[in-house]
Amino acid sequence: MSELASLASVMLRFWLAVFPLVRAQLHDWERIAAEIPDPELRAQALATLDSERLSAAGAALFATTAPHVRGRTGRELVRALVAYQVICDYLDTLAEQPSADPVGNGAQLHRALADAVADGPLADHYRHHRAREDGGYLAALVAACREGCVALPAYPAVRSAALREARRNEVQGLNHAPGAVREPGLQAWAEALAADPATGDARWFELAAAGSSSLAVLALIAAAADPATTPETAEQVRCAYFPWIETLSTLLDSVADREHDLRTGELNFVSRYASQAEAIARLREVTARAVAGARALPRGERHVVLVAGMVAMHVSESGAWLPWTAPVTRAVLRAADTLAMPLLLRLLRAWRRIRERRGQAAGPAGAAPIPTGQLTPVPPSPQ
């Protein structure tokens, strides 16, 4: 099947079979979050669900890489994918809050990611957090992901790989640490991965960027919906997404946010390259590896569509076309080498224009949130 035909197939399957399940899942989580006893945690959970709707929908896009997305398997697959991404986004919000021990707090909170794809007792995720009375909200998310995963026919074949990548995602707890400890901590974390042959020639900040992405876990959960998936298949999926597809996703997010991050002092991975020329050359190479890895997977044309959608989502942002970032963006688009890209880019640029008009109509307070049932039909993208 051509990649353009795959794009049409992915879009059709998503909007007909997957998105109604996503909408129902998000509605349920909003209802549960609204009952959180602690007002601070309740506000943060609800705000995150509202602002990260597209992230959860993008996670559910991975269901389209499975052979079937209808019936019980399809429902449980979407349940697991949405729950995992909602956990990621919620923990990111919590880790941004002031803490007496930001590193310990971030690490402890993010243990929920490994718990979500494992079994056994849960960690005390709020141990170092200033607020903890969430009424069981985080534990319910973890339970939903676990239950969705174990209902998938090949989950035993992917569990080990999924757990390995979920533990990598715990590095996100370092991303909001004070600058003096953040970079040394990320470097030490990356150096500990040297034994993994999948890392290849990736630099420390490229590995940290990959660890900050949920894409490998989502791809592995989706692979578990296929009864034909073996541990060898799971390892192939893991090595395609970690590090190169995940690195590309986070680096492109950094490209779009570079100017903002430089002003605010926030972590920006692409700024670690020594020069614009080095960033262009390296992003071109990372993009080519990411697309080649996706194309080599079972139903690889669908994975390529997801990678192209992720690229288009980031490069359609205005921050990707500033004087420093525009040459980097052009290099990525040339290296992507997929016929799906031009169409996706046009769709996403049109979608962003619609959102901007909605924001202008909402007045100076900013764009009105997009209701769950009114998402514009273009492929979203998780981080």
Secondary structure as UniProt FT lines:
FT   HELIX           3..13
FT   HELIX           14..18
FT   HELIX           19..33
FT   TURN            34..35
FT   HELIX           39..51
FT   HELIX           53..60
FT   HELIX           61..65
FT   HELIX           71..95
FT   HELIX           102..109
FT   HELIX           111..117
FT   TURN            125..128
FT   TURN            135..136
FT   HELIX           137..150
FT   TURN            153..154
FT   HELIX           155..169
FT   HELIX           170..174
FT   TURN            175..176
FT   HELIX           179..191
FT   TURN            192..195
FT   HELIX           197..199
FT   TURN            200..201
FT   HELIX           204..211
FT   HELIX           215..223
FT   TURN            224..225
FT   TURN            227..228
FT   HELIX           231..240
FT   HELIX           241..245
FT   HELIX           246..264
FT   HELIX           270..272
FT   HELIX           276..295
FT   TURN            298..299
FT   HELIX           300..315
FT   HELIX           318..321
FT   TURN            323..324
FT   HELIX           325..336
FT   HELIX           340..362
FT   TURN            364..365
FT   HELIX           372..374
//
